[in-house]
């Protein structure tokens, strides 16, 4: 039996103990998102079975969540959907509508558009009819549900392969499928096609941004087309991404074996043939089942994992799956490890993983890697934090210098060219502070927390607004972010500490004594605040603008507080070196016996 993690495929045994096997949630047959069931009315036992349908969404993510949604859908009835997920779904709908209108209007006679208001059975029949008539391009294709296999699904576009016959599925997604790349040299050039004429060619200007969910969905659609004799022999599919500038071509042949294994596993879970157990994965952060019980006799995932002292609490995702294969089920099992490191361990040093377990048992939120805690300091220090909205842009660059918060913001709803103005003003101010420090003979550093987002939007803004007043070139951005004056506090924390409870700023800064004014502060919540602040759904709400500015200000003040705690300049101030235990304090045996359970 395989746990709830979505990191492995198939039905390989994970070395789970008898206790864990007995605790697994039993399967049942019900209706859930991505899962549909139908009852046959005939009298025989086989015909009376309910038939489970699974679409491609169920192929990626937590298996245990899939089981809970299939078994107890009523638990989530009336539960408010996560605001961030809702907004991303709405944005995806709008993006697909834009792609449809653009493509169809360019060649109205070349498209068959399936009416999305028709019942599903009629849409599927219309799709098969269009294919039988040899339609060149079909928008909104829906394929018939397959009671025997359980598959269901549709493709935004079906393109007829005029050279070899059959149809090529092309999906439209609201995320990036490629990134820009300097033309050469490169070991491999991905295939892309023009949007209006299917003509796959090696593309020297992009590199693939791997999206397993897209690949699995295309494999799913290929198998469905294959069932009706409609799959093209070219064994390819396509994806139109957020930028809507090309079709990325995926070769499906190498994906099908993995897809078949994954699908067999997921449909087995939904049919109740394969039990699962909870396991902590990144998806847990926003999963409604994390804190909800599926039934009185079934604890929430958080409670189950805590009661079982599950190893995934300190080694989440694929780490836990690997440890279970070595017989490590609990945090105490890991804390008491005394042998050689597992020969297939490919993560952080294994000794640190063991220390993480021991620290979790002792209740220590952080462990020092070194005797002295170090972080780069400068005479002039600027803290930076940005706020963006999905892939539309970065509307706010917040800064902190000498205790003064300065926001550079546009409240025009994104996307807007006014973003170029606010970005240029931010860049000019930051570079001005740096230049003044240099003239005064002072050192300078700018700090962020987890630079991935800041780097992304620095480059994106430079590219999108190239040539506009005050906007830096990509070369200027690269010189800055690749230099020593751009400091990532997340990297500093990762280098200096082991973090049993996570490394997010909201986890680490409170250890240093910092707290946010808004109890709901967080990236997902800010998405909803932003919609109201700019008036996407009505009149702009000025109180939400204030809320966003305070949230952003607290983020930059948190990075400052963390830095001061790690490397205090004031004598007698709180210090990580005096408050945080060191690794050497956890080198000995586990402080709690392996049979321990929470009281």
N, C-alpha and C positions, 0 to 999 in steps of 0.2 A: 504494500500500500504506500502511496505517495502522499505527502502532506499537502497543505493548502497552498504552498508557494506556486507561483506561476513560472518558475525558472527552469523546470524540467518537464520533459515530455514523457508520455507513455505510462506504463504501469510497473516500472522497476521498483523492487522492494527497497525501502529506505533504511532497513535495519531497525524499524520501530519496535519498541518493547511491547510486551503483551498488554501492559497497562495502557499504553497509548492506543493500541489497537482497540481495546475495549472501550476507550473513551471516545472513539471516532463517532461523528454524528451519522446516524443511519440515513440512508437515502429515502426519498419519497417522490411522488409524482405530483407536480403542481405547475402553475404558470408563473413565469418571471420574465423580466426584461432580457432579451436575447434568447429566451427559451419559451416555447409554446407547446401546449399539450392538447390533444384532441381525443375524445372517447369514441370508439367504434360501437355501433349499435347492434352488431350481429351477436349471436348467442354463444359461439364457441369461446373457450377460455382465451385462445390466442387473439381472437377478434375483439374480445372485451378489454384487452389491454389498452391503456392509454398510450398514445404515440407522442414522443417528445420531438420537438423541432428546435434546432440550434442554428443560429446564424454566426457569421464570422466574428462578431464581437466577443463571443464566448471563448474564442481560441487563445486570447491573450489575457493575462491577469490571473488572479487568485482562483484556484480550483475550489477551495472551501467556500468562498463567497458565491461561486456559481451554484454549489450544492444548496447553500442556505436560501438563495433566491428562488431556486426551483422547489424547495421543500416548504418554505414558509413565506410566500410572497405577501401574505396578509399583514405581516409584522411592519412592513414599510408603507402600508397604505396610509396616506395622509402625512407622511414624513416629508418635511420640506426638502427639496432637492438642493444639493450643494450649489451655492450661487455661482461659483467659478465654473462648475460643470455645465450648469444651465446656460451661462453666457457663451461658453465655447460651442455648445450645441447650436445655439441661435446664430452665432457667427458662421458656423459651418453651413447652415441652411441658407443664409444670405449669400455666402460665397458660391455655393452650388447654383443658386438662382442666377447669379451674375454670369457664371461660366455658361450656363445653358442659354441665356438670352443672347450672349455675345456670339457663341458658336452657331446657334440656329439662325440668327438674323443674318449671318454672313452667307448662308446657303439654305434658305427655307425649304426648297424643293428636295434637298439632299437628306433631310432628316425625317424620321418618324418619331414623334413625341408621344409617349404613353401618358394618358391622362392620369395624373396622380390622385384625382378624386374618386376614381373607380374602385370598387371592392378589389381586394387582393387577387381573387380568383380571375376576375375579368382582366386585370392588368397582366397577369401571367399569360392568359390566353391571347391577349393582344400582342404580347411580346413574341410568343411562338408563331403567331400568324405573320408578324412582320418579318421574322427570320425566314419563314417558309416562302415568303414572297421576295426574298433576296434584298431587303432594305439595306442600303449602304451604311447608314448611321442610325442608331436607335438611342434616344434619350429616355432615361427613367425605366430601363428594362427591369422586369421582375420575373424570375424564373419560378416554375411550379414547385411547391413544397414536395419533399420526397418522404413519404411515410416510412419506407423501408430503411433509408439511411439516416433520416432525421434532419437532413440539410434543408435550409431555406436561405434565400438571399437574393439580392439584385445588384445590378451595376448601373452607375450613372450613365455610362456609355457602352454600347456594343458596336464595334467597328467590323464591317465585313472585310475579310482578307480576300481581296480581289485576285491575288496571285495564286493562293493555295487553297482557298475555300475556308468555310467556317467563320467563326466570330472571335474577335479579340476583346476581352473585357478591359475597360479603362475606367478607373475610379477617380473621383474628384474629392480631394481632401483639403482641409483648411490648416495644414501645417506644411513646413518646408520639406521638399523631397530632394533638393539639391542645394549646394552652396557654391558660390563663385570660386574659381580657381584660375591662377595664372596659366596660360595655355600649355606650356611645356617647361621642363620635362615631366612626364608622368608614366607610370608603369601600365596604367589602364585608363582607357577613356570610356565612360559609360555611353550607352546608346540612348539617344533622345530623338524625338520626332517633332516635326512641325505640328502646330495645333490644328491646322486646317487640312493637312494632307499627310496621311500615314506614310512616313518615309524614314524608318530608323537609320541613324547614322552615328558613328562615334563623335562625341562632343568634347572638344578640347577645353571648353570654357567652364565646365562644372565638375564637381565631384559629388558622388551620391551621399546623401544623408540617410543612413540606413534606418528604415522604419519597418520592423518585423510585423506590425499589425497590418500594414499595407500588403506585404508579401503574402501573409497568411490569407488575407481576404481574397487576393487575386487567385491563389491556389484553390480556395474554396469555390470561387466562381468558375474556375476552369473545370473542376470536377462536376459541377452542376451542368455546365454546357456539354461536357463529355457525355453525360447520361442521356442527353437528347440528341446526340450526334451533331452537335453544333460547335464543338471546340475546334479551333483552328490548329492545324498540324504544326504551326510555327512554335507552339508552346511558349508564347509570350503574353504579357499583359502590360498595361500602362497605368501611370498615375499622373494626374495634373494637380500640382500643389498650390500653395498659397500665392506664389508669385504669378501663376497663370501665364507662363511664358514659353512653355514647352511641355511635351509629354515625356516623362521618364519611362523608359522601357525596362521591364523586369523579365529576365529569363526564368520561366517557371519550372522547367525540367528538374533542376537541382533542388527545388523546394518541395516537390511533391511527396517524397518519402517522409520527410519531417512532418509535413502537413497531415498525411494519413495517420501517422502515429499520434499526433496531437489531437486530431479530430476523434479518433477511436477512444482516446482517454476522456475527452470532454463529454462526448455523448454518453459514455458509460457512467460518468458522474451524474449527469442529469437524469438518466434512466434509473438511478439508484443501484446500479450494479457495482459501483466503486465508491466505498466510503472515503471520507477525507478527515483530516484533523487540522486545527488552526496552526498557522505558522506566520510569524511576523515578516512582512515584506513592505516595500515602500508604499504600496497601495493602501496599507492600513491607515495611513495618515488621514485619508478622507473617506474611509469606508464606513457606511452607516452601521455595519455589523460589529465594528470594533467595540462599541459600548452598549450594544443592544442584544438581548437574549432572544433567540429564535423561538423558544418555548420555555415554560417554567423549569423544565428538567434540563434545558440546554443553556449553559452560561454564555455570556458574551465572549468574544474572542479574547479580549483583554483579560477578563477574569479567568478564563480557561488557561491561558498561557501563564498567568501569574500563579495560579494554584498548582500547576504542574511544573513550575520553575523551568519553563521550556527554554532550551538553549537559544532559540531564535530571538529571544528578548535582548541578548547581548551579541549575537552573531546572526543578523537577519538575512533573509533571502537565500542565495545559493550557498553561503557559508554554513547555514544551519543544515541544509540538505547534505552537504559533504560530511559535516560532523556526525550526523545521524548514521551515515554509512560506516562510520568508524565506531559506532556504538555509543556516541555521546548524545544523550537525550535531554539532560537537564543542565542548568547552569552549574550545579554542584559537580556533575560529571566533568564538565570542562575545567572548573576551578581546581579539581584534584588531578588533572592530567600530569603524569610524571615521565612518560616515555618520550621517544623521539618524536619530532614533528611529523604529522601526516605527510607521506611522500607526494600526495596530490594536492597539497595546500598551495594556492596561488594568490593569496591575498596579502594583507599586512603581515609582519613577522608574527609567527604563531605564538611566541612568548607574550606578545602584547594582547593577543586574544584571550589567553589564559588570565592575564592580569585584569583584563576588562571584566571577566566573570567574577574574579575575587573582589574587585572594587564594587561591583553591583551588589554582591552579597553583603558587603560592609556598609553600603549606603553612600559611598564616596561618589560625588557627581563628576569629579575629575581626578586624574592621576598625572603627576609631573613625570615627564620622560627624563628630565635632567635635573641636576642639583640647582642650577640657576635658570630662571625663566628669562628668555631674551625676546625682544621685539624691536624692530627698527624705530628709532626716534629721530626727530629733527628739530631745528630751531623754529621753523614755521611748519605747522601741521594743519592740513585741511582734511576733514572727513566728508565723504561723498556717498550719496545713496540716490538711486533713481527709482522712479515709478513708471511702469509701462502698462499698456492695455493690450493684452493678447499680442498679436503680431502687427497691430496698427501703428505702434510707435511708442516713444518715450515722452511723456507729457511733463515730467517733473524731474529736475536735477536739483537735489537738496545738498547744501553744503554747510559746514560748521567751521568757523575760523575764530580763534580767540573768544570762544563762548558765544559768538553771534551766529545765528542761523540765517542763511540766505537761500531762498528758493528761486529757481529759474523755471518758470512754468508757463504753459499755455492752457487756457480753459476752453479753447475752441475744440469741439469734439474731433477726436482722431478718426480718420487720417486728416491732417491739415498741414498746409505749408507753413502755418504759424509755428509749427514745431521747429522749423529751421531757425526761426528767430530766437526762440528760447534756448535752443541748443547752442547757437552761435554766441549768445550772451554768456552762457555758462562757460564755454570754452575760453572766450576772451578773458573772463574774470579769473579763471583758474590759471591760465598762462600768465596773466598779469601779476598775480600773487607770486608765482614761481619766479618771474623775471625780477620783481622787486626784491625778493629774498636773495637772488644771485648778486644784484647790484650792491646790496648791503653786506655781502660776504657771509650770509647765513645759509644753513642747510635747509632743504625743503623736502616734504613728502606729503603725498595725498593718499588717504586710506579709504578702503571700501571693505565690505564683508562678502566674500565669495564673488570674485571678480568676473565670473562668467557672464552675468547679466550686463554689468557695466561695460565690459569689453565688447560684447555683442552690439549694444546700442551705440557705443562710440563709433564702431566701424559702420554699422548700418546707417547711422545718421550722416556720416561723412560721405557714404556712397549715394544715398538717396537725395541729399541736398547739395551735391557737389557743384561748386561754382557760385552758390548763393552767398550773399554778403556775410563774412565772418566765419563761414563753415570751413573747418580744417580739411586738408586732404587726408586720404587714407595713410599716406606716408607719414604725415605729421602725427596722426593718431598712433601709428605703429611705433614711432620713435618714443612716444611717451609711455605707452602701456608695456613696451618691452624693456623699458629702462628701470633703474633702481629706485626712482622716485614714486612709482606707483606700487603701493603696498597692499597686499590682500591679507586682512586680519584673519580670515578663515584659514588661510594657509599657515599663518603664524600659530593659530590655535592647534591646527592639525599636527604641526611639527613639535609643539611644546607639550601637548597634553594627550592622554588617552581619555576618551569621552564615552563612558558606559551608556549614557542616556541620549547621545546624539550630539552633533556639532553645530546645529542651527543657532543663529544669533539669539533667538528667543529661549534657547536652552542654556546657552553659555553666559550671556550677559547677566541674568539674575544671580548667578553664582558670584559675580563680581559686585553684586549689590544694586544693579540697575533694574528698574521696572518701567513698563509702558503705562502711559496715562489711560489709554483705551483698553479695556479688558478683551475686546474683540479684535485687537490689532493683529493683522496677518495679511499675507499676499492675496489669498483668495477673497477675504472680506473686502479688501481694498478695491477689487474689481467691481463689486456691487456699489460701493461708495462712489466710484468714479462715474458709473452710469448715471447716478442721480446728480452728481456734481456738475456734469456738463449738459444734462437734459436730454439724454438719449430717449428717455421714456416720458418726457413731459418738460415742464419748466425746470431750469437749473436750480438745484438746491444748494444755496450758499453755505449752509451748515455742514454739508458733506465736503465742501472744499476745505473748510477749516479743519475738519476731521482728518482729511488726507494730509494736510500740511503738518498737523501735530504728529501724526503717525510717522511721516517722513523725518520730521525733526527728531523724534524719539529714536529712530533708527541710527541717525548719525551721532546722536549723543551716546547711544549705547556702544558704538564702536570706540568712541573716546574713553568712556568709562572702563571698557574692557582693556584698552591699551594702558591706561593709568594704573589699573590693577595689576597687569602683567609686568609693568616696568614703572613703578611709582617714582615721581620726582620729588614728592614732598615727604620729608622725614616723618616716620610714624604712621604713614598712611597704610590702609589695607594693602596686603600684598599676597599675590598668588604663591610666592615662595614660602610664606609662613602659614598659609591657610590650606594649601593643597598637598596631600601626601604624595610621596615619590614612589616610583616603581619598586625601589628596593624594599619598601614597606610591604609589598605584596609578593615578594619572591618566595615566601615560605608556603607551606601547605594551605589548602583552603581553610578559612576561618570558620566555616560551617560544614558539618558532616553532610555527605551526599544524600542522606535520608531525610534531611531537614525539609520541612514544609512550613509555609507561613502560618502563623497562629490565627 
